[in-house]
Amino acid sequence: MATVKLSKEVVSQAKIMSKALNRSLAGQIEHWAKIGRLAEENPDLTYEFIKNILIAQQEAAAGKLEAYQFDEKQ
C-alpha cells in the first residue's frame, strides 16, 4: 500500500461521492483513477461508453450473459 497526498478538495468531493455511491473513500478514488486512465488511453470513447464496458465486464464475470439474436432478414 502506498501513501499518496491528495488535495483537501479532492478528498472532500470523494467523501461525498463515496457515500452517495456506497463505496469506501479509497474505492471512490480508485474508481476515478480507473475511469481517468481508461479515458486517457481511449480518448475517442465517452464516459458513458467506458462505464458500460466496465459493467459488461462484471456481468460477464458473474455469468450474466445472453446470446445475441441476429436479425436474419437483413
LINTA-V566377 format. One record per residue. N is the residue number from 1. RES is the residue in one small letter. SS is DSSP state (helix for helix, strand for strand, loop for the rest). PHI is phi in whole degrees, -180 to 180 (NA if undefined). D_FIRST is the distance of its C-alpha to the first C-alpha in Angstrom with 2 decimals. Layout:
N;RES;SS;PHI;D_FIRST
N;RES;SS;PHI;D_FIRST
This chain:
1;m;loop;NA;0.00
2;a;loop;-104;3.79
3;t;loop;-99;6.79
4;v;loop;-127;9.58
5;k;loop;-93;13.12
6;l;loop;-122;15.28
7;s;loop;-67;18.97
8;k;helix;-61;20.43
9;e;helix;-65;22.40
10;v;helix;-64;19.57
11;v;helix;-64;17.87
12;s;helix;-62;21.38
13;q;helix;-65;22.20
14;a;helix;-65;19.02
15;k;helix;-62;19.87
16;i;helix;-63;23.36
17;m;helix;-66;22.52
18;s;helix;-64;19.95
19;k;helix;-70;22.74
20;a;helix;-66;25.35
21;l;loop;-107;23.56
22;n;loop;55;22.17
23;r;loop;-118;18.48
24;s;loop;-73;15.68
25;l;helix;-59;14.86
26;a;helix;-63;11.44
27;g;helix;-62;13.53
28;q;helix;-67;16.15
29;i;helix;-65;14.18
30;e;helix;-63;12.74
31;h;helix;-60;16.42
32;w;helix;-60;17.76
33;a;helix;-64;15.60
34;k;helix;-64;16.77
35;i;helix;-62;20.31
36;g;helix;-62;20.34
37;r;helix;-63;19.29
38;l;helix;-64;21.94
39;a;helix;-66;24.46
40;e;helix;-67;24.11
41;e;helix;-74;24.52
42;n;loop;-135;27.46
43;p;loop;-64;29.28
44;d;loop;-84;32.33
45;l;loop;-94;30.71
46;t;loop;-81;30.84
47;y;helix;-58;28.05
48;e;helix;-60;30.15
49;f;helix;-66;30.42
50;i;helix;-61;26.69
51;k;helix;-60;26.16
52;n;helix;-66;28.94
53;i;helix;-64;27.51
54;l;helix;-63;24.20
55;i;helix;-64;26.36
56;a;helix;-62;28.59
57;q;helix;-62;25.80
58;q;helix;-70;24.72
59;e;helix;-64;28.42
60;a;helix;-64;29.00
61;a;helix;-63;26.13
62;a;loop;-87;27.75
63;g;loop;78;31.13
64;k;loop;-93;32.63
65;l;loop;-113;34.69
66;e;loop;-128;38.25
67;a;loop;-68;40.67
68;y;loop;-85;41.83
69;q;loop;-99;45.59
70;f;loop;-76;47.18
71;d;loop;-82;50.32
72;e;loop;-79;52.93
73;k;loop;-77;55.48
74;q;loop;-83;53.97
